[in-house]
Amino acid sequence: MEHRPFQKTDYGDEDVILRTILEGTAGETGRRFFDSLVSSVAAAFGTHGAWVAEYLPTSRKLHAYAMLLGDRMVHGFEYPIDGTPCLEVIEETRLVCVPDRVVELYPGDPDLKAEGAVSYLGFPLLDTDQTVIGNLAILDTKPLVFDERVETVFKIFAARATAELQRLNAESVIRESQVKLSRLVGSAMDGIVELDGSLHITMMNPAAEGMFGCQSDEVVGKRFALFLLDESAEQFASYADDLLQGSEGRRSLWIPGGLMARSRGRGPFAAEATLSVSSDRSSNYFTLVVRDVNERIEAEQRIRTLTSEAEYLKEEISKLRQSDKIIGSSPAMTRVLAEISEVAPTNATVLLLGETGVGKEIIADAIHDAGQRKDHPLITVNCGAIPPTLIESEFFGHVKGAFTGATDKREGRFSLADGGTIFLDEVGELPPELQAKLLRVLQQGVFEAVGSSESQKVDVRVIAATNRDLKKMMVEGTFRADLFYRLNVFPITIPPLRDRGDDVIELADAFVGRFSKRLGKKVEPLSATCKQRLRSYDWPGNVRELQNVIERAIITSRDGRLDFERALPEAPARLDQTVDEPMEPIRTAAELEELERQNIIRALEARNWKVSGDQGAAHLLGLPPTTLTSRMKALGIERPR
């Protein structure tokens, strides 16, 4: 393309052109400035058209803010730069003048021919980093001849157009940022409150409005202290002062959950927040991001409640499933074991009968473990240990607000046992009004939580136990006959300890091993005298009493000898066996030490001199491995080479 040198214009002095354009644009800004600019440029140079356009690099298009063609003013017109004279303006970032035959030089531009164009002049609009942001151009239907002074004028207004375009872009960026910020603040789940330097409210977001029970326009200008309890208001003012008096680097601080705020709708609530301060030339202002932690506190309380219930279940299951086994080989216990093996694989309801302390809990555990529901929970309810006012809630649970103190929903024991087994201990203690509801669960498998009208269905196997005569209670009218027959599907009577012969010795040996290990005391095995004394006692408290007696005997033991004089001081209830062997002699300290030494050696030899582990001598002796090692050193015990 040939560019002819600029010559003196036929349109007059450049001062006239400059004045014309200045007068047309001086009072305008923004979009109207561009309309005035293109109109003034076209009028001053006497051209067919002029336009100011923004460059869109991603699409390689020009977007005209204002385009004057003849007497038509067009806004928003977009066209690709490829194949047009504007391509050189944009890519080469320089003034481009096509004084004549522009259609022939750019045949790919359809708009030139449509407008009858002959000449073109365009100049790039450059940002501060010399990036092209648009162009200013004129188009005419006759050849253009300009001198250098007019070129200077053209560049002046191109620069003015650049400045206005930059300002519009900056305003657009600010507006977009404000919209994004407003959207972010408006959608935030935390409350956001803006305060002036005097801690008066200037803005609240919707979350804060809901939190404090007000509308932002109602509280603008009011003291934020109105939404805090007195002590917290003083603390908050102190936090704000700390920020203002602090170093420049500390412009925000965390306020933990010690602030007590107030809401118009629901009263005080605990809050935690972040407070930050900003400053301009004349004033300070604060931004408070506040969070209502009441829900979190309530959630934590619910978690603690659920955790407590879970711990309860673990304790109950652990209590029933410790290392307890059904110990005993007497004919009476052999019969019980046979009955357990018969009923356990079924889902039949079992009624365990027997005196207090005979081990009904262990029998219930054995039935559950041998049944089809062993992988599901076994839930225990002691019907005699729960106050009558709370027993229905314990059985079936309650909804929030069902009664005074019911601040949360709670699952009942039947819900917890769904799919598993529920053990109703001391079932004879149930109040009459609850017997009917229990009967419904047994018959239909449904119940309602306290305070709820919605029925819940459960699949639960029931094992009940009592030491009372339910048949007599049924005759007296204190126990429902229909409930008795529902429970009495498969009765098992557990014999008292006095009818179990030498089972008392087997149980005593097991308890000695357990409690000596638990209490960390080393005791001798039961002597013949001890065994006779145990056989002679009547055991009105049965296995539970025996367990307590053995524990007391170990606690009061001296020199490894069980003290049944203190643990079981009562005179024997019956003496059905005589003592044939003489009383054992009293041993000296040296004899006891040698006895201990020989006992440890026998245990080590039995375990091939292995000290720790399940197969070690320490486990056999019921001692910690460290204690056994210490005693071996003290007694001079070494493994033979």
C-alpha positions in Angstrom: 0.0 0.0 0.0 1.3 3.5 -0.9 0.9 6.2 1.7 1.1 9.7 0.3 2.7 12.4 2.4 0.3 14.7 4.2 -0.5 18.0 2.4 -2.3 21.2 3.3 -5.9 20.4 3.8 -8.8 22.0 1.9 -10.9 21.9 5.1 -9.2 24.9 6.8 -6.8 25.5 9.6 -6.2 22.8 12.2 -7.3 25.3 14.9 -10.7 25.4 13.3 -10.9 21.5 13.3 -9.7 21.4 16.9 -12.2 24.0 18.1 -15.0 22.2 16.3 -14.3 18.9 17.9 -13.6 20.4 21.4 -16.8 22.3 21.4 -18.7 19.2 20.4 -17.2 16.9 23.1 -16.3 19.2 26.0 -19.5 18.7 28.0 -19.9 15.0 27.5 -18.5 11.8 29.1 -19.1 8.1 28.7 -21.3 6.9 25.8 -22.5 10.3 24.9 -18.9 11.5 24.6 -18.3 8.9 21.9 -21.5 10.0 20.0 -20.3 13.6 20.2 -16.8 12.7 19.2 -17.6 10.8 16.0 -20.2 13.4 15.0 -17.7 16.3 15.6 -14.9 14.4 13.8 -17.0 13.7 10.8 -18.3 17.3 10.7 -14.8 18.8 11.2 -13.2 16.8 8.4 -16.3 16.7 6.2 -16.2 12.8 6.0 -19.0 10.4 5.3 -18.4 8.6 8.6 -16.4 8.1 11.7 -16.4 5.7 14.6 -14.8 4.7 18.0 -14.5 1.0 18.6 -13.2 -1.3 21.4 -11.0 -4.2 20.4 -12.0 -7.7 21.5 -8.8 -9.8 21.2 -10.4 -13.2 21.9 -12.8 -12.9 19.0 -10.6 -10.6 16.9 -13.5 -8.2 16.5 -14.1 -4.5 16.9 -17.1 -3.4 18.9 -18.2 0.1 18.0 -19.3 2.3 20.9 -20.5 4.9 18.4 -20.4 4.7 14.6 -21.7 7.5 12.3 -22.3 6.6 8.6 -23.9 9.4 6.7 -26.8 10.4 8.9 -27.1 7.1 10.7 -25.7 6.7 14.2 -25.1 3.0 15.1 -24.2 1.5 18.5 -22.8 -1.9 19.3 -21.9 -2.9 15.8 -19.3 -5.6 15.7 -17.2 -6.7 12.8 -14.1 -8.9 12.4 -10.9 -7.1 11.6 -9.6 -9.7 9.1 -9.7 -8.4 5.6 -10.3 -4.8 6.7 -8.0 -1.8 6.9 -8.5 -1.9 10.7 -6.3 -5.1 10.7 -3.1 -3.1 10.1 -4.1 -0.5 12.7 -4.6 -3.2 15.4 -1.7 -5.5 14.6 0.9 -2.9 13.6 -0.3 -0.3 16.3 0.1 2.7 14.0 -1.8 5.3 12.1 -3.0 3.9 8.7 -4.1 6.1 5.9 -5.7 4.8 2.7 -6.3 8.1 0.8 -8.0 6.4 -2.3 -9.3 3.2 -3.8 -9.8 1.5 -0.4 -12.4 -1.0 -1.9 -9.8 -2.2 -4.4 -7.2 -2.6 -1.7 -9.6 -4.4 0.7 -12.0 -6.5 -1.4 -12.7 -8.8 1.5 -14.4 -6.0 3.5 -18.1 -6.0 2.4 -19.1 -2.9 4.3 -16.7 -0.6 2.4 -18.4 -1.3 -0.9 -21.8 -1.0 0.6 -21.0 2.5 1.9 -19.4 3.6 -1.3 -16.1 4.1 0.5 -13.1 5.6 -1.3 -10.7 6.6 1.6 -10.0 5.5 5.2 -7.9 6.8 8.1 -7.5 4.9 11.4 -5.5 5.3 14.6 -5.0 2.7 17.4 -6.1 3.4 21.0 -3.4 2.1 23.3 -3.5 1.3 27.0 -0.7 2.3 29.3 1.1 -0.9 28.6 0.8 -0.2 24.8 -1.8 -2.9 24.4 -4.4 -2.1 21.7 -7.8 -1.5 23.3 -9.6 0.0 20.2 -9.4 2.4 17.3 -10.6 5.8 16.1 -11.3 5.9 12.3 -12.9 8.0 9.6 -14.3 6.9 6.2 -15.1 9.0 3.2 -16.7 8.7 -0.2 -14.0 10.9 -1.8 -10.2 10.9 -1.6 -8.6 12.2 1.6 -5.7 14.6 1.6 -4.4 15.8 5.1 -1.4 17.7 6.2 0.7 16.8 9.2 -1.0 19.4 11.5 -4.3 17.8 11.1 -2.7 14.4 11.8 -1.6 15.8 15.1 -5.2 16.9 15.8 -6.5 13.5 15.0 -4.0 11.9 17.4 -5.1 14.3 20.1 -8.7 13.1 19.9 -7.6 9.5 19.6 -5.8 10.0 22.9 -8.9 11.6 24.4 -11.0 8.6 23.2 -8.4 6.3 24.7 -8.7 8.0 28.1 -12.5 7.8 28.0 -12.4 4.2 27.0 -10.0 3.4 29.8 -12.3 5.1 32.3 -15.3 3.2 31.1 -13.4 -0.1 31.3 -12.2 0.8 34.8 -15.8 1.6 35.8 -17.0 -1.7 34.3 -14.4 -3.6 36.3 -15.4 -1.7 39.5 -19.1 -2.4 38.8 -18.4 -6.1 38.2 -16.3 -6.3 41.4 -19.1 -4.6 43.3 -21.7 -7.0 41.9 -19.5 -10.0 42.8 -18.8 -8.6 46.3 -22.5 -7.8 46.8 -23.4 -11.3 45.6 -20.7 -12.8 47.8 -21.8 -10.8 50.9 -25.5 -11.4 50.2 -25.1 -15.2 49.8 -22.7 -15.6 52.8 -24.0 -17.9 55.5 -22.2 -15.9 58.2 -23.6 -12.5 59.2 -21.6 -9.5 57.9 -22.1 -6.1 59.5 -20.3 -3.0 58.4 -19.7 -0.3 61.1 -18.3 3.2 61.1 -15.6 4.4 63.4 -18.1 5.0 66.1 -19.4 1.5 65.9 -22.7 2.5 64.3 -24.2 0.2 61.7 -23.8 1.2 58.0 -24.8 -2.2 56.4 -26.0 -5.7 57.2 -26.1 -8.7 54.8 -29.2 -10.9 54.7 -27.6 -13.5 57.0 -27.0 -10.8 59.7 -30.6 -9.6 59.2 -31.9 -13.1 60.0 -29.5 -13.5 62.8 -30.5 -10.3 64.6 -34.1 -10.3 63.5 -34.2 -6.9 61.7 -33.9 -5.3 58.3 -30.7 -3.5 57.3 -32.4 -0.2 56.4 -34.1 -0.2 59.9 -30.8 -0.3 61.8 -28.5 1.8 59.7 -27.1 4.6 61.9 -27.9 2.7 65.1 -25.2 1.6 67.6 -24.3 -2.1 67.2 -24.1 -2.3 71.0 -27.9 -2.5 70.9 -27.5 -6.1 69.6 -25.2 -7.2 72.4 -25.7 -7.9 76.1 -24.1 -5.2 78.3 -21.0 -7.1 79.2 -20.4 -8.2 75.6 -21.0 -4.7 74.4 -18.1 -3.5 76.6 -15.9 -6.3 75.4 -16.7 -5.5 71.8 -15.8 -1.8 72.2 -12.6 -2.9 73.8 -11.7 -5.2 70.8 -12.4 -2.2 68.4 -10.1 0.1 70.5 -7.4 -2.6 70.5 -7.5 -2.6 66.7 -7.4 1.1 66.4 -4.5 1.5 68.9 -2.6 -1.5 67.6 0.2 -1.6 65.1 -0.4 -1.1 61.4 0.2 -4.8 60.7 -2.6 -5.9 63.0 -5.8 -5.0 61.2 -8.1 -7.9 62.3 -8.7 -10.1 65.3 -10.6 -13.3 66.1 -13.4 -13.0 68.7 -14.1 -16.4 70.2 -17.5 -17.6 71.4 -17.6 -15.3 74.4 -19.9 -12.6 72.8 -23.5 -12.9 73.8 -25.7 -11.2 71.2 -29.4 -10.6 71.2 -32.0 -11.0 68.5 -35.4 -9.4 68.3 -37.1 -12.6 67.5 -35.5 -15.2 69.7 -33.5 -13.6 72.5 -29.8 -14.0 73.4 -27.4 -16.3 71.6 -23.7 -17.1 71.7 -21.6 -15.7 68.9 -18.1 -15.8 67.6 -16.8 -13.4 65.1 -13.9 -11.8 63.2 -13.5 -8.0 63.5 -11.3 -6.1 61.0 -10.6 -2.3 60.6 -10.0 -0.3 57.4 -9.1 3.4 57.1 -9.4 6.0 54.4 -8.1 9.6 54.5 -10.8 10.8 56.9 -12.2 8.0 58.9 -12.1 4.4 60.0 -14.7 1.7 59.5 -15.1 -1.9 60.8 -16.2 -5.1 59.2 -17.7 -7.7 61.5 -18.2 -11.3 60.3 -20.4 -13.0 63.0 -21.5 -16.5 63.4 -24.3 -17.9 65.6 -22.8 -20.8 67.5 -26.0 -21.8 69.3 -26.7 -24.4 66.7 -23.2 -25.7 66.9 -23.5 -25.9 70.7 -26.8 -27.8 70.4 -25.2 -30.1 67.8 -22.3 -30.7 70.1 -24.8 -31.5 72.9 -26.6 -33.9 70.6 -23.3 -35.5 69.8 -22.5 -35.8 73.5 -25.9 -37.4 74.1 -25.4 -39.9 71.3 -21.9 -40.6 72.4 -23.2 -41.3 75.9 -25.8 -43.6 74.6 -23.2 -45.4 72.5 -20.9 -45.7 75.5 -23.8 -47.1 77.5 -24.4 -49.7 74.8 -20.7 -50.6 74.7 -20.6 -50.9 78.5 -23.7 -53.0 78.6 -22.5 -55.3 75.8 -19.0 -55.4 77.4 -20.6 -56.2 80.8 -22.4 -59.1 79.4 -19.7 -60.3 77.1 -16.6 -60.2 79.3 -14.7 -63.4 79.7 -17.7 -64.8 81.6 -18.6 -68.4 80.6 -21.3 -70.6 81.9 -19.2 -72.5 84.5 -20.6 -75.7 86.0 -20.9 -79.4 85.3 -23.6 -80.3 87.8 -26.7 -82.1 86.5 -28.8 -79.0 87.2 -26.5 -76.8 85.0 -26.2 -79.5 82.4 -30.0 -79.4 82.0 -29.9 -75.6 81.6 -27.2 -75.8 78.9 -29.3 -78.3 77.0 -32.3 -76.0 77.1 -30.1 -73.1 75.9 -28.9 -75.2 72.9 -32.5 -76.0 72.0 -34.0 -72.5 72.1 -31.1 -70.3 71.0 -31.2 -71.0 67.2 -34.9 -69.9 67.2 -36.5 -66.5 67.6 -38.7 -67.7 70.4 -39.3 -65.5 73.5 -37.5 -66.9 76.5 -38.4 -66.4 80.2 -35.6 -66.9 82.6 -36.7 -67.8 86.2 -34.6 -68.1 89.3 -33.4 -66.5 92.5 -31.5 -63.2 92.5 -27.9 -63.6 91.6 -28.1 -66.9 89.8 -26.6 -65.4 86.5 -29.7 -64.7 84.4 -27.7 -62.0 82.5 -25.1 -64.5 81.5 -27.7 -67.0 80.4 -29.4 -64.3 78.3 -26.0 -63.5 76.7 -25.4 -67.1 75.9 -28.8 -67.5 74.2 -28.1 -64.3 72.1 -24.6 -65.4 71.1 -25.8 -68.8 70.0 -28.7 -67.5 68.0 -29.2 -66.0 64.5 -29.0 -62.4 65.8 -25.5 -62.6 67.4 -24.2 -60.0 64.9 -26.8 -57.5 66.1 -27.0 -55.7 69.5 -28.1 -57.2 72.8 -29.8 -54.4 74.7 -30.4 -54.7 78.5 -33.1 -53.0 80.4 -33.4 -53.3 84.2 -37.1 -52.8 84.7 -36.7 -52.4 88.4 -34.0 -49.7 88.3 -35.9 -47.1 86.2 -38.3 -44.6 87.8 -41.9 -45.3 86.7 -42.2 -41.8 85.2 -39.3 -42.5 82.8 -39.6 -46.2 82.0 -41.9 -45.6 78.9 -39.3 -43.1 77.5 -36.5 -45.6 78.2 -38.5 -48.4 76.4 -39.8 -46.5 73.4 -37.9 -43.1 73.3 -39.4 -39.7 73.1 -39.6 -36.7 70.7 -38.3 -33.2 71.5 -40.7 -31.4 73.8 -42.6 -34.5 74.8 -42.3 -33.6 78.5 -40.4 -31.2 80.7 -36.7 -31.7 80.1 -37.1 -33.4 76.7 -34.8 -31.0 74.9 -33.8 -33.5 72.2 -35.2 -36.5 70.5 -34.0 -39.8 72.0 -34.2 -43.3 70.7 -35.6 -45.9 73.1 -34.1 -49.3 73.9 -36.5 -51.1 71.5 -35.3 -49.0 68.6 -31.6 -49.6 69.6 -32.3 -53.4 69.7 -34.0 -53.5 66.2 -32.7 -56.6 64.4 -31.2 -57.9 67.7 -32.3 -58.9 71.1 -33.7 -57.0 74.1 -33.2 -58.4 77.6 -35.9 -57.3 80.1 -34.4 -58.0 83.5 -36.7 -57.9 86.5 -39.7 -57.9 84.2 -42.0 -58.5 87.2 -41.3 -54.9 88.3 -43.1 -53.4 85.2 -46.0 -51.0 86.2 -49.4 -52.2 84.9 -49.8 -49.3 82.4 -46.6 -50.3 80.6 -47.4 -54.0 80.5 -50.1 -53.3 77.9 -47.7 -51.4 75.7 -45.1 -54.2 76.0 -47.7 -56.7 75.1 -48.5 -54.7 71.9 -44.8 -54.7 70.9 -44.7 -58.5 71.5 -47.8 -59.1 69.5 -47.5 -56.6 66.6 -43.9 -55.4 66.7 -45.0 -51.7 66.7 -44.9 -48.8 69.3 -45.0 -45.0 69.5 -42.4 -42.8 71.0 -43.6 -40.6 73.9 -45.1 -37.5 72.5 -45.4 -38.9 68.9 -48.4 -40.3 67.1 -46.3 -42.0 64.5 -45.9 -45.8 64.8 -42.5 -47.4 64.5 -42.0 -51.1 63.6 -39.2 -53.2 65.1 -38.0 -56.7 64.8 -36.7 -57.7 68.2 -36.3 -61.0 70.0 -37.3 -60.7 73.7 -35.6 -62.5 76.6 -37.2 -61.7 80.0 -36.0 -62.5 83.5 -37.5 -62.3 87.0 -36.9 -63.6 90.5 -40.6 -63.1 91.3 -43.5 -65.6 91.1 -45.3 -64.3 88.0 -48.1 -66.8 88.3 -48.9 -65.6 91.8 -48.7 -62.0 90.6 -51.1 -62.9 87.8 -53.6 -64.3 90.3 -53.2 -61.2 92.5 -53.9 -59.0 89.4 -50.5 -57.2 89.5 -49.2 -58.9 86.3 -51.3 -59.3 83.1 -52.1 -62.9 82.2 -51.9 -62.3 78.5 -48.4 -60.7 78.9 -47.3 -63.7 81.1 -48.3 -66.2 78.4 -46.5 -64.1 75.7 -43.3 -64.2 77.8 -43.6 -67.8 79.0 -43.1 -69.3 75.5 -39.9 -71.1 76.6 -39.2 -70.9 80.3 -35.8 -71.8 81.7 -35.4 -72.1 85.5 -31.8 -71.5 86.6 -31.0 -73.4 89.8 -29.6 -71.7 92.9 -26.0 -72.2 93.8 -26.7 -74.3 96.8 -28.3 -77.0 94.4 -25.3 -77.1 92.1 -22.9 -79.2 94.2 -19.2 -78.7 93.3 -20.0 -75.9 90.8 -19.3 -73.5 93.7 -15.6 -74.6 93.6 -15.3 -74.3 89.9 -16.8 -70.8 90.0 -14.6 -69.8 93.0 -11.5 -70.9 91.2 -12.5 -68.8 88.2 -13.2 -65.7 90.3 -9.9 -66.1 92.2 -8.0 -66.0 88.9 -10.0 -63.0 87.6 -9.9 -60.8 90.7 -6.3 -61.6 91.6 -5.2 -60.4 88.2 -7.5 -57.4 88.3 -6.4 -56.4 91.8 -2.7 -57.2 91.2 -2.5 -59.5 94.2 -0.9 -62.9 94.2 -2.8 -65.5 96.2 -2.5 -69.2 96.8 -5.0 -71.7 95.2 -8.0 -72.6 97.3 -7.1 -74.9 100.1 -9.2 -77.9 101.2 -10.4 -75.9 104.2 -11.5 -73.0 101.9 -13.3 -75.4 99.6 -15.2 -77.0 102.5 -16.2 -73.6 103.9 -17.5 -72.6 100.4 -19.5 -75.9 100.1 -21.0 -75.5 103.5 -22.4 -72.0 103.0 -26.0 -71.7 101.8 -25.4 -68.8 99.3 -28.7 -66.9 99.5 -27.2 -64.4 97.1 -26.1 -67.2 94.7 -23.3 -66.6 92.2 -23.3 -62.8 92.7 -22.7 -63.3 96.4 -19.9 -65.8 95.7 -18.3 -63.3 93.4 -18.4 -60.6 96.0 -17.0 -62.9 98.7 -14.0 -64.0 96.6 -13.2 -60.4 95.8 -13.3 -59.4 99.5 -11.2 -62.4 100.4 -8.5 -61.4 97.9 -8.6 -57.7 99.0 -8.1 -58.8 102.7 -5.6 -61.6 101.9 -2.3 -61.7 103.8 0.9 -63.5 102.6 -1.1 -64.9 99.6 -3.7 -66.7 101.8 -7.3 -65.9 101.2 -9.1 -64.4 104.2 -12.5 -66.1 104.5 -12.8 -65.2 108.1 -13.4 -61.6 107.2 -14.9 -62.2 103.7 -17.4 -64.9 104.9 -17.8 -64.5 108.7 -21.2 -66.2 108.9 -21.4 -69.7 110.4 -21.9 -72.4 107.9 -25.5 -73.0 107.1 -24.9 -76.7 106.8 -22.0 -79.1 107.2 -22.7 -82.0 104.9 -19.0 -83.0 104.6 -16.3 -83.5 107.1 -12.7 -82.3 106.9 -10.4 -85.4 106.8 -7.1 -83.6 106.4 -5.4 -81.6 109.1 -5.0 -77.9 109.1 -2.1 -76.7 107.0 1.0 -75.5 109.1 1.8 -71.8 109.4 4.8 -71.0 107.1 7.8 -68.7 107.8 8.7 -65.8 105.5 11.6 -67.8 104.1 9.4 -70.8 103.5 6.9 -68.6 101.6 9.7 -67.1 99.6 10.9 -70.5 98.6 7.3 -71.5 97.8 7.0 -68.5 95.5 10.3 -69.4 93.9 9.3 -72.9 93.2 5.9 -71.8 91.9 7.5 -69.4 89.5 9.9 -72.0 88.2 7.1 -74.5 87.6 5.2 -71.8 85.6 8.3 -71.0 83.6 9.0 -74.7 82.9 5.4 -75.2 81.8 5.7 -72.3 79.3 9.2 -73.3 78.1 10.6 -70.3 80.0 8.6 -67.8 77.9 7.8 -64.8 80.1 5.3 -62.6 78.2 2.4 -63.1 75.8 -0.7 -65.2 76.0 1.4 -68.3 76.2 3.9 -66.9 78.7 4.4 -67.7 82.4 3.3 -64.2 83.4 -0.2 -64.8 81.9 -0.3 -68.2 83.7 0.6 -66.6 87.0 -1.8 -63.6 86.5 1.1 -61.1 86.8 2.3 -58.3 84.5 5.5 -59.5 82.6 7.5 -56.7 84.2 6.5 -57.8 87.7 7.4 -61.4 86.9 10.8 -60.3 85.6 11.4 -58.3 88.7 10.5 -61.2 91.0 12.8 -63.5 89.0 15.7 -61.2 89.6 14.8 -60.8 93.3 14.6 -64.6 93.8 17.7 -65.4 91.7 15.8 -67.4 89.1 17.6 -67.9 85.8 16.9 -70.1 82.9 19.2 -73.2 82.9 21.9 -73.1 80.3 
